[in-house]
């Protein structure tokens, strides 16, 4: 119990450091929100008065979320390299603690992104959700899966010269199954299907999150210490 409490306290310290740093600069937050609002505005004008099917609306929603997240989630480790604090962080916290703290920070960013994108999508794209419970479950699991993979990829690319482009390129292939499943489950929520009908998609999303977090914790010691 003491070890768990120490782990949580250390991870919270890493999270608190990142939150204070982010609220001073607001770089990642401004990047993801500006990209999301700009993209959504452009898409809404392009679509115009066309009536979109639930499948197209679901696909557009997750495309916007994906690219918006890619514009800011890498900062969680890139900032450490740019500020020269990476070596101090290695000495101050164990690799699993660092990953959990950074993952929690990215989850918070994803939560803020979803809170902004969803109402704007409803207003600008005429989104009508028939099953809000299912839709919320998909958003939570999809965002968790995206954040868990983005965190470990951010650690890998933080030392590269072209970080932004490399981050998106490396993230897309392993995120493709997640995005496809999110689009399917979101379509079911828009059409009013119940939780039982979306059971396979929800189980797949939950499994993706568990596997990705587990693999990241196993590999992060190697990635972080390289």
KEKE-3310 file (N, C-alpha, C; in steps of 0.2 Angstrom, whole numbers, plus 5000, padded with zeros to 4 digits):
npx = (5004:5010:5019:5011:5005:5016:5020:5009:5009:5022:5019:5009:5016:5024:5014:5009:5019:5020:5007:5008:5018:5012:5001:5008:5013:5004:5005:5003:4989:4983:4987:4980:4967:4965:4968:4958:4946:4948:4949:4936:4928:4932:4928:4914:4910:4913:4905:4892:4875:4873:4866:4872:4876:4875:4887:4896:4897:4902:4915:4921:4921:4930:4941:4944:4947:4958:4968:4969:4973:4986:4993:4997:4999:5012:5020:5022:5033:5043:5044:5052:5064:5067:5068:5079:5077:5076:5086:5086:5073:5074:5082:5075:5063:5056:5055:5041:5033:5035:5029:5016:5012:5014:5005:4993:4993:4991:4979:4971:4972:4966:4953:4949:4949:4939:4928:4927:4926:4915:4902:4903:4904:4891:4883:4888:4889:4877:4876:4867:4864:4858:4860:4866:4874:4881:4888:4896:4904:4911:4919:4926:4934:4940:4947:4956:4963:4969:4977:4986:4994:4999:5007:5018:5024:5027:5038:5047:5050:5054:5068:5071:5074:5064:5051:5037:5031:5036:5030:5016:5016:5022:5012:5000:4998:4997:4986:4976:4967:4960:4954:4945:4937:4932:4924:4915:4908:4904:4895:4885:4880:4875:4865:4856:4858:4859:4868:4872:4872:4883:4892:4904:4912:4915:4921:4933:4938:4941:4950:4960:4965:4970:4980:4988:4992:4999:5009:5016:5021:5029:5039:5043:5054:5065:5064:5064:5076:5085)
npy = (4994:5006:5007:5009:5021:5030:5029:5034:5047:5052:5051:5061:5072:5073:5076:5088:5096:5097:5102:5115:5120:5120:5129:5140:5143:5138:5131:5118:5116:5127:5124:5112:5116:5127:5121:5112:5120:5128:5118:5112:5123:5125:5113:5113:5124:5119:5108:5114:5115:5101:5086:5075:5058:5047:5039:5046:5058:5053:5048:5061:5067:5060:5061:5074:5075:5067:5073:5085:5081:5076:5088:5093:5083:5078:5087:5084:5077:5083:5095:5093:5090:5101:5111:5106:5098:5085:5076:5079:5075:5061:5057:5061:5053:5037:5027:5021:5029:5042:5039:5037:5049:5058:5052:5055:5068:5070:5064:5073:5084:5078:5077:5090:5094:5086:5091:5104:5101:5093:5100:5111:5103:5099:5110:5116:5106:5099:5088:5074:5065:5050:5040:5045:5039:5029:5036:5044:5034:5029:5040:5042:5030:5030:5042:5039:5028:5034:5044:5036:5029:5040:5045:5036:5036:5050:5050:5043:5050:5062:5065:5067:5077:5082:5083:5085:5080:5067:5062:5061:5053:5041:5038:5036:5023:5012:5018:5017:5005:5008:5020:5017:5008:5017:5025:5016:5013:5026:5029:5020:5025:5037:5033:5027:5015:5002:4998:4984:4981:4988:4981:4973:4983:4991:4983:4980:4993:4995:4984:4988:5000:4994:4985:4994:5003:4993:4988:5000:5003:4992:4994:5007:5010:5006:5015:5028:5028:5027)
npz = (5000:5004:4994:4982:4986:4986:4973:4966:4971:4966:4952:4952:4955:4944:4934:4940:4938:4924:4921:4927:4919:4906:4908:4909:4897:4887:4875:4870:4872:4866:4853:4850:4851:4843:4830:4830:4830:4819:4808:4810:4807:4793:4787:4790:4782:4769:4768:4769:4765:4764:4767:4779:4781:4796:4797:4789:4797:4809:4804:4800:4813:4820:4812:4814:4827:4828:4821:4827:4840:4836:4834:4846:4857:4857:4863:4877:4879:4870:4875:4887:4881:4874:4884:4891:4903:4903:4908:4922:4925:4923:4933:4944:4944:4942:4927:4924:4932:4926:4914:4917:4923:4912:4903:4910:4909:4895:4894:4900:4892:4880:4886:4887:4874:4868:4875:4869:4855:4853:4857:4847:4835:4836:4834:4822:4813:4813:4821:4828:4842:4846:4856:4870:4881:4875:4866:4874:4881:4870:4867:4878:4879:4866:4867:4877:4872:4861:4868:4876:4866:4860:4869:4872:4859:4858:4867:4860:4848:4853:4852:4839:4824:4816:4823:4823:4811:4810:4822:4819:4808:4813:4822:4816:4809:4820:4826:4817:4818:4830:4827:4816:4823:4833:4824:4819:4831:4835:4825:4827:4839:4835:4827:4837:4842:4855:4870:4869:4856:4852:4859:4854:4848:4859:4868:4860:4860:4873:4876:4867:4874:4886:4882:4875:4885:4894:4886:4884:4897:4899:4889:4891:4899:4892:4881:4887:4893:4883)
capx = (5000:5014:5022:5006:5004:5022:5020:5004:5012:5027:5016:5005:5021:5026:5008:5008:5025:5018:5001:5010:5022:5007:4997:5012:5014:4998:5007:4999:4982:4982:4988:4975:4961:4965:4968:4951:4941:4949:4947:4929:4925:4933:4924:4907:4908:4914:4899:4887:4869:4872:4864:4877:4874:4879:4894:4901:4898:4907:4921:4923:4922:4936:4947:4946:4950:4965:4973:4970:4977:4993:4996:4999:5001:5019:5023:5023:5041:5047:5045:5057:5070:5069:5070:5084:5075:5075:5090:5084:5067:5076:5085:5070:5057:5056:5051:5034:5030:5035:5024:5009:5011:5013:4999:4987:4992:4988:4972:4967:4971:4960:4946:4947:4948:4932:4923:4926:4924:4908:4897:4904:4901:4883:4881:4891:4888:4871:4876:4862:4866:4853:4862:4872:4878:4885:4893:4901:4908:4916:4923:4931:4938:4944:4952:4961:4967:4973:4982:4990:4998:5003:5012:5024:5026:5030:5044:5051:5051:5056:5075:5071:5074:5058:5047:5029:5029:5037:5025:5010:5018:5022:5006:4994:4997:4994:4980:4971:4962:4957:4950:4940:4932:4928:4920:4909:4904:4900:4889:4879:4877:4871:4859:4852:4859:4860:4875:4873:4873:4890:4897:4910:4916:4917:4926:4939:4942:4944:4956:4966:4968:4973:4986:4993:4995:5003:5015:5020:5024:5034:5044:5045:5060:5070:5063:5066:5083:5090)
capy = (5000:5012:5008:5012:5028:5033:5029:5039:5054:5054:5052:5067:5077:5074:5079:5094:5100:5098:5107:5122:5122:5121:5134:5146:5144:5136:5129:5112:5118:5132:5121:5107:5119:5131:5116:5109:5125:5130:5112:5111:5128:5124:5107:5115:5128:5115:5103:5118:5112:5094:5081:5070:5052:5046:5036:5052:5062:5049:5049:5068:5069:5057:5064:5081:5074:5064:5078:5090:5078:5076:5094:5095:5078:5076:5092:5081:5075:5087:5101:5092:5090:5108:5115:5103:5096:5078:5072:5080:5071:5054:5056:5062:5049:5031:5027:5020:5035:5047:5038:5038:5056:5061:5050:5058:5075:5070:5062:5079:5088:5075:5079:5097:5094:5083:5096:5109:5099:5090:5105:5114:5099:5098:5117:5118:5100:5097:5081:5072:5059:5046:5037:5049:5035:5025:5041:5046:5028:5029:5046:5041:5024:5032:5047:5035:5024:5039:5047:5031:5027:5046:5047:5032:5039:5056:5049:5040:5055:5068:5067:5068:5083:5083:5079:5085:5076:5060:5060:5059:5047:5035:5037:5034:5015:5009:5021:5016:5001:5012:5025:5013:5005:5023:5027:5012:5014:5032:5028:5016:5029:5042:5029:5025:5008:5001:4996:4977:4981:4991:4978:4971:4989:4994:4978:4981:4999:4994:4980:4992:5004:4990:4982:4999:5005:4988:4988:5006:5002:4987:4997:5014:5010:5006:5021:5033:5027:5027)
capz = (5000:5004:4987:4978:4988:4984:4965:4964:4973:4961:4946:4953:4955:4936:4931:4942:4934:4917:4921:4928:4913:4901:4909:4908:4890:4884:4869:4867:4873:4860:4847:4848:4851:4837:4825:4830:4828:4812:4804:4810:4803:4786:4785:4790:4776:4764:4768:4767:4767:4762:4773:4780:4785:4802:4796:4787:4803:4813:4801:4801:4820:4823:4809:4817:4834:4827:4818:4832:4845:4834:4834:4853:4862:4857:4868:4883:4880:4867:4880:4891:4877:4872:4890:4894:4909:4903:4912:4929:4926:4923:4940:4949:4944:4939:4920:4925:4935:4921:4909:4920:4924:4906:4901:4913:4906:4889:4895:4902:4885:4876:4888:4885:4866:4867:4878:4864:4849:4853:4856:4841:4830:4836:4831:4815:4808:4814:4824:4832:4845:4848:4862:4873:4885:4871:4863:4879:4882:4864:4867:4884:4877:4860:4869:4881:4867:4857:4872:4878:4861:4858:4875:4870:4852:4859:4870:4855:4843:4856:4851:4832:4822:4813:4828:4822:4805:4812:4827:4816:4803:4817:4826:4812:4808:4825:4828:4812:4821:4835:4823:4813:4828:4835:4819:4819:4837:4835:4820:4831:4844:4831:4825:4842:4844:4862:4872:4867:4849:4851:4863:4851:4847:4865:4870:4856:4862:4880:4875:4864:4879:4891:4879:4874:4892:4897:4882:4885:4903:4898:4884:4892:4902:4886:4877:4891:4895:4878)
cpx = (5004:5018:5018:5005:5010:5022:5015:5006:5017:5024:5012:5010:5023:5020:5008:5013:5022:5012:5003:5014:5017:5003:5001:5012:5008:4999:5003:4992:4980:4982:4982:4968:4960:4965:4961:4946:4942:4947:4939:4925:4926:4928:4916:4905:4909:4908:4893:4880:4868:4870:4869:4874:4878:4886:4899:4902:4903:4914:4924:4925:4929:4942:4949:4949:4957:4970:4974:4974:4985:4996:4999:5001:5008:5023:5025:5030:5045:5049:5051:5064:5072:5071:5076:5083:5075:5079:5088:5078:5069:5079:5080:5064:5059:5053:5044:5030:5030:5030:5017:5007:5010:5007:4993:4987:4989:4981:4968:4967:4966:4954:4944:4946:4941:4927:4922:4924:4917:4902:4897:4902:4894:4880:4882:4889:4881:4871:4870:4863:4860:4854:4868:4876:4883:4891:4898:4906:4913:4921:4929:4936:4943:4949:4958:4966:4972:4979:4987:4996:5003:5008:5019:5027:5030:5037:5049:5054:5054:5064:5076:5072:5068:5052:5039:5027:5030:5032:5019:5011:5018:5016:5000:4993:4994:4988:4974:4965:4957:4952:4944:4935:4928:4923:4914:4905:4900:4894:4883:4876:4873:4865:4854:4853:4860:4867:4877:4875:4880:4895:4903:4915:4919:4922:4933:4942:4945:4950:4962:4969:4972:4980:4991:4996:5000:5009:5019:5024:5030:5040:5047:5052:5066:5070:5066:5073:5088:5093)
cpy = (5006:5013:5011:5019:5032:5034:5034:5046:5056:5055:5059:5073:5079:5078:5086:5099:5102:5103:5114:5125:5124:5127:5141:5148:5143:5134:5123:5113:5122:5128:5116:5110:5123:5126:5114:5114:5127:5124:5111:5116:5127:5118:5109:5119:5124:5110:5107:5115:5105:5090:5075:5064:5051:5043:5042:5057:5059:5050:5056:5069:5066:5059:5070:5080:5071:5069:5083:5087:5078:5082:5096:5090:5077:5081:5089:5079:5080:5093:5100:5092:5097:5113:5112:5100:5088:5074:5073:5075:5063:5053:5057:5057:5043:5031:5026:5026:5041:5046:5039:5045:5060:5059:5053:5065:5075:5068:5069:5084:5085:5077:5086:5098:5091:5088:5102:5107:5097:5095:5109:5110:5098:5105:5117:5112:5097:5090:5080:5065:5056:5042:5040:5045:5031:5030:5043:5040:5028:5034:5045:5035:5026:5037:5043:5031:5029:5042:5042:5029:5034:5047:5043:5035:5045:5055:5046:5045:5061:5070:5068:5075:5086:5080:5079:5080:5069:5058:5057:5053:5041:5033:5034:5026:5012:5012:5019:5011:5004:5017:5022:5011:5011:5025:5023:5013:5020:5032:5025:5021:5035:5039:5027:5018:5007:4998:4989:4977:4983:4987:4976:4977:4991:4989:4979:4987:4998:4989:4984:4996:5000:4987:4988:5002:5000:4988:4994:5006:4998:4990:5004:5015:5010:5012:5027:5034:5027:5034)
cpz = (5000:4997:4982:4979:4985:4976:4963:4966:4968:4955:4946:4952:4948:4933:4933:4939:4927:4916:4922:4922:4907:4902:4909:4901:4885:4877:4866:4867:4867:4854:4845:4847:4845:4831:4824:4828:4821:4807:4804:4806:4795:4783:4785:4784:4770:4763:4766:4770:4765:4768:4773:4783:4791:4802:4794:4793:4808:4811:4802:4808:4822:4819:4812:4823:4833:4826:4823:4838:4843:4834:4841:4858:4862:4862:4874:4884:4876:4871:4884:4887:4876:4878:4893:4901:4909:4907:4920:4930:4927:4930:4945:4950:4940:4932:4921:4928:4930:4916:4911:4921:4917:4902:4904:4910:4899:4889:4896:4896:4881:4879:4887:4878:4865:4869:4873:4858:4848:4852:4849:4835:4830:4832:4824:4810:4809:4817:4829:4835:4848:4855:4865:4877:4881:4868:4868:4881:4876:4865:4873:4882:4871:4862:4873:4877:4863:4862:4874:4873:4860:4863:4873:4864:4853:4862:4865:4850:4846:4854:4843:4830:4819:4817:4826:4817:4807:4817:4824:4811:4807:4821:4822:4811:4814:4828:4823:4815:4826:4832:4820:4818:4831:4830:4819:4825:4838:4830:4823:4836:4841:4829:4830:4844:4852:4863:4870:4860:4848:4856:4860:4850:4854:4869:4867:4858:4869:4880:4872:4870:4884:4888:4877:4880:4894:4893:4883:4891:4903:4894:4886:4895:4897:4882:4881:4893:4890:4877)
residu = (UNK:UNK:UNK:UNK:UNK:UNK:UNK:UNK:UNK:UNK:UNK:UNK:UNK:UNK:UNK:UNK:UNK:UNK:UNK:UNK:UNK:UNK:UNK:UNK:UNK:UNK:UNK:UNK:UNK:UNK:UNK:UNK:UNK:UNK:UNK:UNK:UNK:UNK:UNK:UNK:UNK:UNK:UNK:UNK:UNK:UNK:UNK:UNK:UNK:UNK:UNK:UNK:UNK:UNK:UNK:UNK:UNK:UNK:UNK:UNK:UNK:UNK:UNK:UNK:UNK:UNK:UNK:UNK:UNK:UNK:UNK:UNK:UNK:UNK:UNK:UNK:UNK:UNK:UNK:UNK:UNK:UNK:UNK:UNK:UNK:UNK:UNK:UNK:UNK:UNK:UNK:UNK:UNK:UNK:UNK:UNK:UNK:UNK:UNK:UNK:UNK:UNK:UNK:UNK:UNK:UNK:UNK:UNK:UNK:UNK:UNK:UNK:UNK:UNK:UNK:UNK:UNK:UNK:UNK:UNK:UNK:UNK:UNK:UNK:UNK:UNK:UNK:UNK:UNK:UNK:UNK:UNK:UNK:UNK:UNK:UNK:UNK:UNK:UNK:UNK:UNK:UNK:UNK:UNK:UNK:UNK:UNK:UNK:UNK:UNK:UNK:UNK:UNK:UNK:UNK:UNK:UNK:UNK:UNK:UNK:UNK:UNK:UNK:UNK:UNK:UNK:UNK:UNK:UNK:UNK:UNK:UNK:UNK:UNK:UNK:UNK:UNK:UNK:UNK:UNK:UNK:UNK:UNK:UNK:UNK:UNK:UNK:UNK:UNK:UNK:UNK:UNK:UNK:UNK:UNK:UNK:UNK:UNK:UNK:UNK:UNK:UNK:UNK:UNK:UNK:UNK:UNK:UNK:UNK:UNK:UNK:UNK:UNK:UNK:UNK:UNK:UNK:UNK:UNK:UNK:UNK:UNK:UNK:UNK:UNK:UNK)
# end
